[in-house]
Amino acid sequence: MAHPKRRISKQRRNKRRTHDKIVPKVIAKCSNCGAAVQYHTVCPVCGYYRGKLAIEKAVVA
């Protein structure tokens, strides 16, 4: 395995890693039922995605 010719400084290493941080999840409101939903996912409460029924939910009575 090859060895680096020069030591990589802390600043250069950290600049490379700036995009590796954990991004917080963005929460939106469901347009159908108003529940809190993560972006680009089907609503776990009503099963709608972008105004259309995506998953048939069983009605508990």
trRosetta pair geometry for C-beta under 8 A, 3 or more apart (Angstrom, degrees):
i j d omega theta_ij theta_ji phi_ij phi_ji
4 7 7.1 114 105 -91 127 30
4 8 6.9 -55 174 -30 166 92
8 12 5.3 -118 -174 85 86 122
8 13 5.3 103 130 -61 114 95
9 12 4.7 92 58 9 85 101
9 13 6.8 -150 93 -5 43 88
10 13 5.7 -57 -146 40 31 112
10 14 6.0 25 158 -16 66 111
11 14 6.0 -59 -143 40 26 107
11 15 6.4 32 155 -24 63 105
12 15 5.7 -50 -148 30 31 114
12 16 6.8 31 153 -19 61 104
13 16 6.0 -60 -159 33 31 111
13 17 6.6 13 152 -7 65 114
14 17 5.6 -63 -143 45 36 105
14 18 7.0 67 154 -59 64 79
15 18 6.0 -21 -160 -22 35 114
17 20 4.8 -48 -165 21 73 126
18 21 7.3 -31 179 -11 40 105
25 38 5.4 -49 179 -124 120 113
25 39 8.0 -174 -177 21 76 86
26 38 7.0 103 73 -153 56 67
26 39 4.9 9 84 -9 107 123
27 36 5.2 -3 -176 -171 119 103
27 37 7.1 138 -158 70 68 29
27 38 6.3 -52 -103 -93 59 52
27 39 7.8 -138 -103 -27 14 77
28 36 7.6 146 76 -155 31 56
28 37 5.7 -36 70 71 81 82
28 38 7.5 78 21 -166 83 12
28 39 5.4 86 -9 -77 122 75
29 34 5.7 -14 -177 -150 106 52
29 35 7.4 152 -154 75 61 25
29 36 6.6 -42 -100 -99 57 49
29 37 7.1 95 -151 23 12 89
30 33 5.0 5 98 52 134 75
30 34 5.8 -63 64 -7 86 10
30 35 4.7 21 9 49 129 73
30 36 7.7 -78 -14 -28 88 6
30 37 4.9 89 -64 -14 87 130
30 43 4.3 57 -113 -105 134 136
30 45 6.9 -126 -7 47 166 116
30 46 6.6 138 163 29 152 118
30 48 6.6 107 -169 68 112 107
31 48 7.3 -107 63 117 83 132
31 50 7.8 41 28 -138 136 23
31 51 5.9 -38 90 -73 138 77
32 43 6.6 -135 46 13 115 162
32 46 5.1 -133 102 90 129 156
32 48 4.1 79 -8 42 152 158
32 51 7.1 154 -62 -115 97 43
33 43 6.5 143 33 164 113 154
33 45 5.3 -123 84 100 155 127
33 46 4.3 161 -24 -30 133 135
33 48 7.4 150 -8 25 94 123
35 43 5.9 114 62 -161 117 111
35 44 7.5 -110 121 57 147 75
35 45 4.3 124 -16 5 164 146
35 46 7.2 168 12 -5 126 96
37 41 6.1 -156 176 76 97 96
37 43 5.0 -70 -90 -104 140 73
37 44 7.3 170 -112 7 90 78
38 41 4.8 38 76 20 92 133
41 49 7.4 -117 132 -110 26 112
42 47 6.2 0 169 -152 116 44
42 48 7.2 164 -158 80 77 21
42 49 4.5 -65 -104 -59 70 114
42 54 4.6 -124 -116 79 123 142
42 55 5.6 82 164 -2 153 116
43 46 5.0 7 101 48 131 81
43 47 6.2 -68 72 -11 85 13
43 48 5.2 9 25 52 124 70
43 49 6.9 -169 -3 -70 76 60
44 47 7.9 28 -147 -70 16 53
45 57 7.8 7 143 -110 33 165
46 57 6.4 -125 -164 4 29 151
47 53 6.1 28 113 -155 102 74
47 54 5.9 -152 166 60 73 73
47 55 3.8 -122 -149 71 107 81
47 56 6.5 140 165 -66 165 6
47 57 4.3 -160 -24 -34 131 104
48 51 6.7 6 176 -123 118 8
48 52 6.6 154 -154 76 81 27
48 53 5.8 -52 -100 -96 73 45
48 54 6.4 120 -144 7 22 90
49 52 6.4 -31 69 64 66 78
49 54 4.2 31 12 -32 110 142
53 56 7.1 48 166 -80 118 59
